[in-house]
Amino acid sequence: MSSPLSSTKTAAALRTSARASAEVLLVLVAAWVALWVLGRMWSVVWPLIVALFLATLTWPLARFLRAHGWRPALAASAVTVFALLVGAGIVALIAVPVADQSGELADRVVAGIEKLREWAAGPPLNIGDDQITGALDSATAKLQDSVGSVVTTAVTGVSTVVNGLVTAVLAVFLMFFFLKDGPRFLPWLTRQLPGRLAVDVPEVASRGWDTLGSFVRSQAAVGLLDAVFIGLGLWILGVPLVLPLAVLTFVSAFVPIIGALFAGFVAVVIALVSNGLMDALLVLAIIIVVQQLEGNVFQPMIQSRGLGLHAAVVLLAVTLGGSLAGVVGSLLAVPAAALIGVVWRYLREQLAEEVPEAPAPAPAGDGTGGSPVPS
């Protein structure tokens, strides 16, 4: 027969559970308020985040120049100009070959569409030209009926482009100031904070900076692997514009999910209009295999090693961030999880109980003066 429950222990357990639930609820409310404030300030926070990513990526070069006698402002200026030239070179590397072959690609696109129409007219689909024409007429009518929404979408797109340019300009200026004055930030922060915060906050900020640098470098490594493998496959198949497509794949790796889809779509379309349907399917297969390896092998292994996170945590963070905030959430999920891990580990270090050291063993007696332990 089981023993009856103790009313005293049961009441104590319920009080402890209620107190813990209330504390967790307060933490969740505080986190929600912080995220709400972050969202209201997003027009300022987003350029700041982009600038931090750029600064962590270019800081090793700035540190090298400063170590060799360059003044901080000169080193930051040189690195900023170098980064702008690299960005412009990447754009030119993609845009110029595409512009040079635009006429040929346009002719092949027309030929590819004609081939698709011929394929659709044959078995097993047997879609006639009148059906295709009817579908085009129906799409045109729907487009005409929704001119207002199209105009609104166009205006929204123009606004997005303008906001993107403003964000880029702000990010470049902020990157310059981070590279120039970054080493003076932690000493300044230490002087502004009182008491224990003057030690804790700079230490967490320093660890967070190292973690963010690890994330940017690991993401660049993953993008490089994607670009090399996909570019190699395109080169073997004889697809044109291999170098621009490889560069596009590398750059798109910094925008998880959507970036990979966009780069893959461009590669498949160019393979379709240039080499035909079979090579396009082979390119699609190569991209799927590389993306699966990147998402399930390369990215978890590299990022988990560089950020101190388990591979499962990386995958779950990307999934959660994408479901909460789309592309931006997927991009920021892993560094956010890593920064949370930094704060958590630091709190554990500060809150851990100090284990007293075991006393050293007493020396053994030498046989002449009696025992070292008193009787």
Secondary structure, DSSP 8 states (H G I E B T S, - for coil): ------HHHHHHHHHHHHHHHHHHHHHHHHHHHHHHHHHHTHHHHHHHHHHHHHHHHHHHHHHHHHHTT--HHHHHHHHHHHHHHHHHHHHHHHHHHHHHTHHHHHHHHHHHHHHHHHHHHSTTT---HHHHHHHHHHHHHHHHHTHHHHHHHHHHHHHHHHHHHHHHHHHHHHHHHHHHHGGGHHHHHHHHS-TTHHHHHHHHHHHHHHHHHHHHHHHHHHHHHHHHHHHHHHHHHT-S-HHHHHHHHHHHTTSTTHHHHHHHHHHHHHHHHHH-HHHHHHHHHHHHHHHHHIIIIIHHHHHHHHHT--HHHHHHHHHHHHHHHHHHHHHHHHHHHHHHHHHHHHHHHHHS--------------SSS--SS--
